[in-house]
């Protein structure tokens, strides 16, 4: 189904394309992609040193959720919903605004949605998806009601599908810190950054041990980069209508620079090569920018 060309370390192509209604993130890495850097772990934080000798260090608490964790104390289960859209080529700015406005305001028209981000995908991808919608629910029951909600079905019928020719859903259950800010993705840390979504299709025979070990290794690595990553969740896709990908990972990076640093790190490449590469059929990595929401989108 997929050639070996699909089975490679997920990367991204920095682009000036950004989330609609928001200002693009200015990045020194976009104009100088060969700039050298070192990542040094110091007392639970990360000290980032650039080639010009300047340092930017900070210590934060990155929240990483994974179903395979045995330590459930202080954790709360959440349900993550991902929807990727393929917009028509001649989509106008007005049509795009209408589509994203209605999708965003679904959180005010129905219960159960406790967090939402969405936007225009910034990087090229093999499946040609153009827009991404991420939502968080408290329970699977809330997600089930969401799929059947007349308002949401009306949004799809009147404001999404007229502008799109394809979509995919991935849903998974994960865990986050049992505190209001990480659960609802509130606070200053969640007001900006880059939403990175990684969809994975594992070889069926590798479900269980090898796949869970690979995901656990990724989660452990993420915990070592708290100054780059705000929160990350991962889990098994249980969406009955979309089984193209078996697992999903959602990671909020603090900036486009943070995403590039992590994806370019030796540690990440080593884990991908040793844990993932031999047991996956294909992957789909995408990202979009998240900036404070202004009055334009409300």
ABEGO torsion letter per residue (X at the ends): XBBAAABBBBBBBBBABBBBGBBBBBBAAAABAABBBBBBBBGGBBBBBBAAGBBBBBBBBBBBBBAABABABGBBBBBBBBBBBBBBAABBAAAAAAAAAAAAAAAAABBGBABBBBEBBABBBAAGBABBBBBBBABAAAAAAAAABAAAAAAAAAAAAAABAEBBBBBBBBBBBBBAAAAAGBEAAAABEBBBBBBBBBBAAABEAAAAAAAAAAAAAAAABAAABABBBBEBBABAABAABABBBBBBBABAAAAAAAAABAAAAAAAAAAAAAABABBBBBBBBBBBBBAAAX
